[in-house]
Amino acid sequence: MRSMSRQATEWLAAAARDPRACKRQWHGPSGTAELTCGRFWDVLTVPETLGVPALDALLCIPQPPGPALADVSSRSVSFFLPPDPTSRWIGADIQYLGSGACIVLPPPHRSAGALCWLVPPDGRGSLFVPAAVELALQQSLDRLRKPRAGQRTLCRTPVPRRRVRPGERLH
């Protein structure tokens, strides 16, 4: 197990501009280091209301998952995907970090501040398949849009307007 943790640390640190400095930062006060996207992985960040159910669905696929990180302060989930300089992800509150972008991360074996690994890096370079992530996110979005059985939906219906005459009391 210690060997896997070491492999994961080395793999993640290799994405930093200076891997040795990255490891020192992980042992520093913040417990985080800034790493560069686009070489080993890109990062897709979505709101947790979509990301958590999507991650649950992705973990049911018989394939090693990629890393997934939660940011408790921004209430988001980040999925690590293969680098793709032409990829475009569009949606409300969705952020895609590709080549040249930086992200602050804790080491793979622990949390730091508001950052917590939901699925830590495995050290072998496993990443999520973009098409599977897209499908899982779409399913999460569809579930959020559909009312659950027995749940009432709210709808706004126009209230007929009537003229109030001078001196008339409203009830």
Backbone torsions as a table, in degrees:
resi	resn	phi	psi	omega
1	MET	NA	-40.9	-180.0
2	ARG	-62.2	-35.3	178.7
3	SER	-63.6	-41.4	178.4
4	MET	-64.7	-39.5	178.3
5	SER	-63.3	-41.4	178.6
6	ARG	-65.3	-42.7	177.7
7	GLN	-61.8	-42.6	-180.0
8	ALA	-64.6	-40.3	178.5
9	THR	-63.3	-45.8	-179.6
10	GLU	-64.0	-43.3	-179.3
11	TRP	-62.7	-46.1	-178.4
12	LEU	-67.7	-44.8	-178.7
13	ALA	-64.2	-28.5	-179.5
14	ALA	-62.1	-19.4	179.0
15	ALA	-81.0	-11.3	179.8
16	ALA	-78.2	156.1	176.1
17	ARG	-62.4	-35.4	177.5
18	ASP	-133.3	96.3	-176.5
19	PRO	-56.4	-36.8	179.5
20	ARG	-66.5	-43.3	177.9
21	ALA	-63.9	-36.8	178.1
22	CYS	-58.6	-47.4	-179.4
23	LYS	-64.7	-36.8	176.9
24	ARG	-65.4	-40.6	179.2
25	GLN	-63.1	-36.6	178.1
26	TRP	-62.3	-27.0	178.3
27	HIS	-93.5	-0.3	-179.3
28	GLY	-83.8	-172.8	-175.0
29	PRO	-60.5	-39.1	-177.8
30	SER	-79.6	-26.7	-177.8
31	GLY	71.9	14.7	-179.1
32	THR	-128.8	164.4	175.7
33	ALA	-144.2	151.9	178.4
34	GLU	-88.5	126.1	-179.2
35	LEU	-121.0	154.2	-176.6
36	THR	-98.4	132.8	176.8
37	CYS	-85.5	165.4	171.8
38	GLY	100.2	-19.9	179.5
39	ARG	-92.1	-54.9	179.8
40	PHE	-102.6	-26.4	-175.4
41	TRP	-162.0	159.5	168.3
42	ASP	-114.4	165.1	-176.4
43	VAL	-128.6	128.5	175.5
44	LEU	-109.6	121.0	-179.2
45	THR	-112.0	129.8	-178.0
46	VAL	-132.4	160.9	175.4
47	PRO	-60.6	146.9	-177.2
48	GLU	-61.8	-27.4	179.5
49	THR	-62.9	-26.9	174.4
50	LEU	-95.2	-40.8	-172.0
51	GLY	-68.5	-40.0	-177.7
52	VAL	-66.6	-49.6	177.3
53	PRO	-64.6	-34.0	177.8
54	ALA	-64.5	-42.1	178.4
55	LEU	-63.1	-41.4	176.6
56	ASP	-56.1	-44.5	179.5
57	ALA	-66.6	-41.2	-178.6
58	LEU	-66.5	-31.1	-180.0
59	LEU	-73.4	-10.9	177.0
60	CYS	-86.2	-11.6	-179.8
61	ILE	-76.7	133.9	-178.5
62	PRO	-77.6	65.9	-179.6
63	GLN	-152.4	143.4	-179.6
64	PRO	-59.4	131.7	179.9
65	PRO	-78.5	158.5	172.0
66	GLY	-85.2	176.4	177.3
67	PRO	-67.5	146.6	175.1
68	ALA	-138.2	133.0	-175.3
69	LEU	-123.3	137.1	174.8
70	ALA	-104.1	139.8	171.7
71	ASP	-115.4	104.9	-174.4
72	VAL	-65.1	-35.5	-177.4
73	SER	-70.5	-37.6	179.3
74	SER	-95.7	-0.6	179.8
75	ARG	52.8	55.3	-178.3
76	SER	-134.6	161.9	176.1
77	VAL	-126.2	134.8	179.4
78	SER	-114.3	132.5	178.5
79	PHE	-109.1	134.7	178.4
80	PHE	-93.2	122.7	-175.1
81	LEU	-120.4	162.3	175.1
82	PRO	-61.7	146.7	178.5
83	PRO	-60.0	135.4	179.3
84	ASP	-150.2	98.2	-175.8
85	PRO	-65.2	-15.6	-178.7
86	THR	-102.4	-1.3	-176.2
87	SER	-71.0	139.6	175.6
88	ARG	-132.3	125.1	176.8
89	TRP	-115.6	125.4	-175.8
90	ILE	-121.8	135.4	176.7
91	GLY	165.9	162.3	179.8
92	ALA	-64.8	131.1	176.8
93	ASP	61.1	24.9	176.8
94	ILE	-103.0	135.3	179.1
95	GLN	-128.5	131.2	178.8
96	TYR	-116.2	120.9	179.2
97	LEU	-106.4	114.1	-179.2
98	GLY	-115.8	-151.6	-175.4
99	SER	-50.8	125.4	177.5
100	GLY	89.6	-17.1	178.2
101	ALA	-77.4	154.5	179.0
102	CYS	-119.6	151.9	177.6
103	ILE	-138.8	143.7	178.0
104	VAL	-93.2	127.5	-175.6
105	LEU	-134.9	149.0	170.6
106	PRO	-82.3	169.6	174.6
107	PRO	-66.2	159.7	-174.5
108	PRO	-67.7	-14.4	-175.4
109	HIS	-101.3	2.3	178.8
110	ARG	-159.1	168.2	176.9
111	SER	-90.8	163.7	175.9
112	ALA	-147.9	118.0	-179.8
113	GLY	59.6	-125.2	-177.8
114	ALA	-86.6	-2.2	-176.8
115	LEU	-96.5	129.4	-175.5
116	CYS	-141.9	128.7	176.8
117	TRP	-74.2	121.7	171.8
118	LEU	-82.4	-39.0	172.1
119	VAL	-134.7	108.1	-179.1
120	PRO	-72.9	158.5	174.9
121	PRO	-58.6	144.0	-177.3
122	ASP	-93.4	-6.4	179.9
123	GLY	86.8	-10.7	178.7
124	ARG	-99.3	-5.1	179.4
125	GLY	87.5	18.6	177.8
126	SER	-63.2	135.9	179.2
127	LEU	-134.0	158.6	176.5
128	PHE	-72.6	146.9	175.9
129	VAL	-81.4	122.0	-176.2
130	PRO	-53.9	-41.6	-179.5
131	ALA	-64.0	-37.2	178.5
132	ALA	-68.4	-39.7	178.5
133	VAL	-64.8	-43.5	179.1
134	GLU	-60.2	-45.1	179.5
135	LEU	-64.0	-44.8	-180.0
136	ALA	-63.6	-38.8	177.8
137	LEU	-67.3	-39.1	178.7
138	GLN	-64.8	-41.1	177.8
139	GLN	-63.6	-39.8	177.5
140	SER	-63.0	-42.7	179.6
141	LEU	-64.7	-42.0	178.1
142	ASP	-62.0	-41.3	179.0
143	ARG	-64.5	-37.0	179.2
144	LEU	-67.7	-32.2	-178.0
145	ARG	-77.8	-31.4	-177.1
146	LYS	-85.2	134.1	175.8
147	PRO	-71.9	146.1	177.0
148	ARG	-76.2	157.4	178.7
149	ALA	-57.1	131.0	179.0
150	GLY	83.7	-9.7	-179.8
151	GLN	-87.9	132.0	179.5
152	ARG	-83.8	140.9	175.8
153	THR	-95.5	150.3	177.3
154	LEU	-95.4	135.3	175.2
155	CYS	-139.3	149.8	-178.8
156	ARG	-100.9	118.6	176.7
157	THR	-110.8	140.4	-178.9
158	PRO	-66.1	137.0	177.8
159	VAL	-92.6	127.8	-179.8
160	PRO	-62.0	135.9	179.4
161	ARG	-91.6	143.5	173.5
162	ARG	-135.1	154.1	-179.5
163	ARG	-77.3	137.2	175.9
164	VAL	-97.5	124.7	-179.7
165	ARG	-84.3	150.6	178.0
166	PRO	-56.3	132.2	178.2
167	GLY	86.2	-7.9	-179.6
168	GLU	-77.4	140.1	178.2
169	ARG	-94.5	139.8	176.3
170	LEU	-93.6	136.8	-178.3
171	HIS	-104.0	NA	NA
